[in-house]
């Protein structure tokens, strides 16, 4: 079987590890390098000339779009699949003839679909991929890793998401799972009628909110059913007061 030489450019170690696992599990792909920043990615692509590049957009030194422009300027034409938590670069990606655009968090099935796309691509941007970016589907299930197992978590059972810049803790049925994506990866794919962003690092499921009470600074303190308390930002507190009957 002919294998496709593949390079991963991803600055988040856990995300790079997950992509590498999927590449290794795909018989038609052969991983030749993993890069953690844009400059090394561009140089390594020039040196190794891989046939497929899995390219994160938000990276140190050079972003993914700059890397791809440098690759095209060098006369190289690998198939490129962008992987990113943000959708604002989608049109620019397709203008550079990216084969596909994976919006995090994406499933193994979506990864396989993108690889198939890339290996049989034409110069025209895939319409279904563009539509997916413009109208991201609502998440119904998230696969998380815990103690060597992969556990499906139904989104409706998620009580709380809390995040720093790179990782998100997901609480469901009294258990917490740490995933390798920022909270922004989930925000656009959660039902806004059910999930409420209290501040930049916290999203709650309203089904599990017991009450909201203003503190001495007039910010709402949200109490979850399990007793957890989270203070909403001033802007969110103001909007919630305006929406209350």
Residue, then its C-alpha position, 0 to 999 in steps of 0.5 A: x500500500x502506498x503511504x502518504x507522508x504526513x507532517x503535523x504542525x501543532x503547538x499544543x502537546x496533547x493535541x499534537x499527541x492525539x493527531x499523531x495517534x490518529x495518523x499512526x492508526x491510519x494505514x494510508x498515512x506515515x508521520x514524518x515530523x511534528x512541529x510546535x511553531x510556525x517557523x519550524x513547520x515552514x522549514x521542515x515542510x520545505x526540507x521534507x516535502x510531505x504530501x499532507x500537512x495537518x496545520x494549526x492556525x494559531x501557532x507561535x512565530x508564524x501562524x498557519x496561514x503564513x506557513x501555508x503562504x510560505x509553502x505556496x511561495x516555495x512552489x510546494x503543493x502538499x494537501x493541507x488540512x487546517x485544525x483550529x478552535x477558531x472559524x474566522x480564518x475559514x475563507x482565507x484558508x480556502x482561498x489558499x486552497x486548503x483541502x479542508x478545515x477542522x473546527x475543534x473539537x472534531x471527532x475521529x470520524x470528521x478527521x477521517x473524512x477530512x483525510x479522505x477529502x485531502x487525498x482525493x481533493x480538487x482545487x475547488x474548496x469543498x462546499x460541505x466543509x465551508x458550510x460546516x464552518x459557517x454553520x457549526x453543528x451543535x455538539x451532542x457528545x464529547x469523547x474524553x480520556x480518563x485513566x486509560x479509557x475513552x468515555x462518551x459524555x452526553x452534552x446534556x449531562x454536562x453541568x459546568x465547563x471551566x478553562x484556562x487558556x489551553x485546557x478545559x475541565x468538564x463536569x458531568x454527573x459529579x465527575x470532572x474530565x480534563x480535555x486538551x482544548x480551550x473553552x472557546x472550542x466548545x462555545x459556538x457548538x453548545x446550545x445557547x438556550x441551554x448553556x450560559x457563558x458566565x465569564x471567559x473561563x466558565x460556561x454553565x448548563x442552566x439545567x443545573x443552576x439552582x439560583x443566582x444572587x447579587x453580591x456586594x458588587x452587584x455581580x451575580x453569584x451563580x449557585x449550581x445544584x451541587x453547591x458550586x458557586x461561580x461569579x458572573x462577569x459584570x457584563x453577563x450579570x447586567x444582561x441577566x438582570x435585564x432578561x429576568x422577568 
